[in-house]
């Protein structure tokens, strides 16, 4: 049983809570304070209010004291069958659990155990009408023996809390309703809302009344509503008849022109409503109307436009018509129909006129016409040509239809509009032109708009494999290389501005699937007024020309490169020959000899294109061929077709020339008993992981000068081999004067490719 002090503390808590409620109107603040005070009253450090959420069958910890920051306003508890909260709510009975670890009736949320709760007591919170709101619960982290007195105190506290919650929720709902009404009034700026009493004296001037009509509330209140009617309507008694109609029938339409304060007209679409109490007594009127002035003026302009369109259609030489999109029956035809078709409009519009129209079309064109109509029904704009046979004289006429969909307010195509142009004379001229176009070698085509093809020649179909139908519209783009399509489209986009189309792009050959370069050009065809009516274009094969131009560019670059290299070689050769010559005749002989060797190399290089290379066997063969009468003393051993890099040919040739010259003058090719063996081999993966050519030049049977005498020849040649080749060609070389002749080795990188010729020389 509670002591006197505890009883006094609880009474004080109730009193403090009552004072707090009187000074506050925020529900969350009140619930938090309630939890703080109830924990104080029961000498506990944890308390909470759980609010029922029927939608999720859970309870939200709406308020509390003593809990972690992530619990209040976020944590939810299950209202399952084994929940103490659900038990208290469903049975509207309190729950006492003095030892939750041994409680077998209920399961408890994990956050209670995390906070060390060992005992609890709760009571349901009921709103007026015994409507469950939630649970008021006190939790203890030390053993407690909650008793009936604790329950009775909590029930008293909950009985006070329930009406407070209900009042605040009702006030919040009313405040929200008032706010919505305020927002409606503030945002209904396109509406006039005027409230008047039973004598039609204005009492409220709200919403967009001032903005639309011009009078302020102070200027309008107290006056009668006939102030906003036009002078004509007032003179005819319209305001009084409108009020009378509202009194008799409850509402009266008010769709007419009114006037603003400044006298300008405004069209209101609305009604006048009689305001009556439950006894049926008239208390006043509500006049509400939307400002639709712009719409009414637009409709008036549309009617005037339709009349101008009718007059235009009556005078036009083209046929204008409208069809019902569902039945496809003609609804309207202009007089030009009679001139072209030779039928009266009455005849054409009678009966099943769609079927009658199809019967006039030549059989070969009917499917095209039906397909076009179906495309328009689906929402597309379609241009198509077809022929009709006039029923009176049997004459064939060519027509070009431009058909388009007309949608209703819902977006559904309800009407098909169309313009028909008689192009019989134009087609006859086109047929003559077509015969001409189909006889030229270029790929020829015609287009409208921004590159939408209407016709393509047989040459186009034969080359690309695309029929004229497949190429129509933008279908022709399929023949162009994917990487070039954007460039072609951009060229078309600028064609109207520049007055022509000129673009180079690749087109696929249907048979071998190769892409070749074409120059595609188009010129505009203009009418008498200068308007572009179509484009006439050609695509000309320029692939071979482009290839020749590219080859020429490469060859010119190669020629320039080789010329620069050659001039450098000649300059170096002249300097070195001059230093090694005894006099001018000696220089002239030496220099001429070396120029001839260089000429032979250039002769080899000049026969090559940019992809070819000089092979080593060709180079050494050319050099030895210049040494008449020595072939029987020379043996060649090595693979054929070892391709030399162009940058190495001249320097290597000069080295071979120096070796051969010395051999003729002083060595194996200048003495009867002398012999020369030249061996070479290819190392596929040499230094630097590149193919290397290894050359072995060995002379035998040569009578060498006595020891100690000056060596005969080899000065410039040896310098070239031992110094120039390593420096210029990254070669590895050796040069020795043996007992019976010269032994020279040369190793250098060569081209990674091989010629087809792979024979051995021996």
Beta strands, then each sheet from edge to edge (+ up, - down):
strand 1: 46-53
strand 2: 58-65
strand 3: 76-78
strand 4: 95-97
strand 5: 119-127
strand 6: 131-140
strand 7: 191-197
strand 8: 202-207
strand 9: 251-259
strand 10: 265-276
strand 11: 282-291
strand 12: 319-324
strand 13: 330-333
strand 14: 382-389
strand 15: 396-407
strand 16: 413-422
strand 17: 443-448
strand 18: 452-456
strand 19: 500-508
strand 20: 515-526
strand 21: 532-541
strand 22: 634-639
strand 23: 675-683
strand 24: 692-700
strand 25: 732-737
strand 26: 742-749
strand 27: 760-761
sheet 1: 3+ 2- 1+ 6- 5+ 4-
sheet 2: 8+ 7- 11+ 10- 9+
sheet 3: 13+ 12- 16+ 15- 14+
sheet 4: 18+ 17- 21+ 20- 19+
sheet 5: 25+ 26- 24+ 23- 22- 27+
end
